[in-house]
């Protein structure tokens, strides 16, 4: 059947992906083969596929498919994260569209809407991963709020509480006024912003003519001031320590205190102390027994404690209070000021430091072994530079705020009586039993109130590599966990090295006494051509699904992977996808040429010198196989793809097929075409992890296949070591052909203009194996071996070979002399630069022996080429 002119990606993608899934090719169960396991970084249920996902998941798919080709039992586990903050925001927005206020709903009513939203929209991103061609084991799809998973999270909380790792207490936390929840330090992004530094005068209580001036970028917090602090050695203010000043506008009486914490050189040397709204101020307040005056509500509006501007937004108040302070004579001056401000990672609003009762997890004891396994390379990081980032964070780790003031998530298993005393238990019935044991003298209540808060999303996802294999349901003799865990490779982004990677390592060591993965590959950031990070706000992130529709999934994967150097940022350009599409058509055209060759009459004669083509390509294939294997082991996927690309486009299509091709009316040697088909199959295997759809389609087009003979589950042929001598002969053949084609162009010699090729007798033994191909490819009437030069010829040098060419047509020697003179000038300059190096005593003393040997080879090669050119010039000038 005739092939279509071009490959149709949409048709092939739908056909083959459905076929693979129906056949169960992505599903894995434990067997006698070695396991290769990846757990997907679970995308948020709110997510849709973007360029970061395209990179991350394309990398994982390459690794999984490549491992399967190498005989591993591969298992790539899909799933989604419940994403407390992001999902709750989506549900609240949905309710708002329906005219429903979240606060009017009971917890159960709200959760019913949340589950409704999740069921409708939560699986979109997983369906989109299918369009990308991801070989995920869909039978294992997990969700962090699945019943078994939920119980695992609660059980871990209870266990860590019993071990003394989890506690409850009031601390200064990061507060998100939009999501109305606490955040960990890692969920805060610091950005440089342009602010105003406002200098404010505080009048003394006992002398209205005297004042003290502070500088602040947050004037709205003045209403929560509890003191003004100066350095005890600051001569400017020693006389004020112990006296009182008045908070502007509200005239609250506050002390002037002294503490060495103050930087005398910064600002005015005076600090307003607002314990409720700054962690350092809070610590000062504890030290000096200052009151805590919280002037902000949970939504970022001013509270009753502020006395003024009650219920107005904090940023509106910031503008208004400056005007009011100015009117009352409190403003000394205002300066432009650049400072770092914390923003919520989830909602992108400015966070507020806030004192709050929260649940905390002690991290120090769990961090130590988790640091050790990385520093000892029991878990290898790629690129290794991230070991230092990891070490710095782990050595400076703080307790983890694990409670969130939300409804969607894993509810904290703490149960309270009316006096606020609590017990920790999975259910209310268990809680009542434990309550009776803990408080035997108290009357056992009929009901206990469960904590309203939920756990930080990361408190569930740190169990991901364990719980996707049912760890909590079967801790002993869990066949799946024993087989698949530890997983092989984690592919993730460096920005969640603390959120997720470190915590998974801690959880794995705590609960399995094993590392969760053997290696971590950190992908780079996807940027546009200008180097900007792709984002919705900048409008520079392309529509990934539309690109797949336009170019095909294979081409998009190609475009992403070819531009992704190992561990570095990716500068994405859609031209890479276009290149991938063109490459697909090139392979398709190679298939069409193969089909034409397959339909030719077969010759059973023993192959002539053209048999070298197949011998050479076998060695070239072996060479690239070894290089690609090493590249993929080192996560150099871009380099690996480039090598496969060149092997197919250049070596197979441009050289090999041309070498074995016969004239239209001539038969083709049977053994040669069989090898051509076999090599093409091996090439499709090598390319398959990168471009799975077109390779599967071509694999089935090359020859009839038995049931179950599918590329996706096949394996590489046994690897062989390449023969360096044959590879060298092949390169020489290509260089001679290229040189002769160049001469033909420069001399205006057409293919019908026959030539005679003269090669050095000394190299006859090496050249005889390739002369048949050489004669055919160069349209040479004859190849003659000589010991000297050839009059009235065109001379050219290939490596250390002096070659000559004659033609029945007149040769323009003046043009040849001009070309040779140019080359001679270049070579003489090159030789001078090499000699300069070799005559430099410092270079020779410090350079490695192999470097010096390389320079000496360059010198000798240049000298030989110069000798041949000078001989040719002498001959031509005679």
Beta strands, then each sheet from edge to edge (+ up, - down):
strand 1: 35-39
strand 2: 43-44
strand 3: 73-81
strand 4: 137-143
strand 5: 166-176
strand 6: 181-183
strand 7: 188-203
strand 8: 211-216
strand 9: 227-230
strand 10: 244-246
strand 11: 253-258
strand 12: 270-273
strand 13: 331-344
strand 14: 352-361
strand 15: 380-382
strand 16: 400-401
strand 17: 403-404
strand 18: 414-416
strand 19: 422-424
strand 20: 449-450
strand 21: 454-455
strand 22: 487-493
strand 23: 517-523
strand 24: 526-527
strand 25: 570-571
strand 26: 602-603
strand 27: 668-669
strand 28: 755-760
strand 29: 780-786
strand 30: 794-798
strand 31: 801-807
sheet 1: 1+ 3+ 2+
sheet 2: 1+ 3+ 4+
sheet 3: 6+ 5- 14+ 16-
sheet 4: 8+ 7- 13+
sheet 5: 10+ 11- 9- 12+
sheet 6: 15+ 23+ 22+
sheet 7: 17+ 21-
sheet 8: 19+ 18- 20+
sheet 9: 24+ 25+
sheet 10: 26+ 27+
sheet 11: 29+ 28+ 31- 30+
end
